[in-house]
Amino acid sequence: MSFSEGGAVFKRKPKEAMDQTPHLHQTRKNKKRDHGGGNRVKAKRRALVSFWELPEYMKDNEFILNYYRANWPLKEALFSIFRWHNETLNVWTHLIGFILFLGLTVANLMEVPHQVADLLGFFTRSMPFSAETNVSHNFKDFAADTTRLVDLKHAAPAEMDITLLEMAASRWPFFVFLSGSMFCLLSSSICHLFSCHSHHLNLFLLRIDYVGITVMIITSFFPPIYYIFHCDHRWQLIYLGGITLMGVFTIVTMLSPAMSSTKYRALRALIFSSLGLFGIIPAIHAVVVNWGNPQRNATLAYELAMAASYLTGAFIYVSRIPERWKPGWFDLAGHSHQIFHVLVVMGALAHYAATLVILDSQHTMRCGSVVA
Ligand SMILES: [Zn+2]
């Protein structure tokens, strides 16, 4: 669907639109060339509808006036990923985010051997039970592992898989965060693509979307808490246990049908923001115990950028800026939900950068000098 085609729908005044019989299953016939035989064939193209033509369950944002899909079959909803409608950019913003995080995950799984050796060295030094004398001994082992990893380029695929799995296992909090982000971004994309199918699927996908946001927030806590408090398992357990409990509570709440309704938009944003703001407590604690860390300011800058992105996103999500100022102007591009999506991806990327700095800085520190 091009912008000009949609423009015809947009120019229809609300009152006229209300008078019209809803044509939710109406199709427009376009003539298309059959490239194989050169014959002209008739291709059906489902029409987009206005806000006033929507079934009640889809009337969520009264400031987005047109370009809606309503009660579309799954196949057409799937292929609408390549058409212009008011969810196109909502689908693509998080689909691109998902691909980005998938790329980062693969890159981290396949990263160069010397980084792995560095990381393994860091883990050994950070083990509370590892004595100073063990460090040099263990590091020799890791140097040997590095050589072995370089040799793995020529090794059998099965052997390489096992080693990569071992590497991934030692960095599990990092991959928990990456997986949580991917789950959130992909479930959001799927939700926006298929929620136009039916009321039943719409409700189900909305809940999955909210669960995805919760999972992303919770899993974001894992790398910083795990790595910053790696010398103090008590605090690791308190913070990670606390956020996981809050997350489970939030997921149960979000799964209740009432929470998906429009009137609870502000409450949902409040719950998600509170979950994120819980991070202030371990963050202050982390700053105190890492006061002497030269990377402190870089980590804080990234984490503040993340917090600013998420909170701005939550505000825009609730306030429906800018479409409330000019209803109908931002139907296809620039409405609040799209801005919110972009800010979520930016926040997650800032957090990813912060995690890398934390990993790097912890690498150079030993237990005893980090946490009192
Ligand atoms: Zn969304």
Residues whose N, C-alpha, C, O or C-beta is under 5 A from the ligand:
A	BS01	ZN	S188
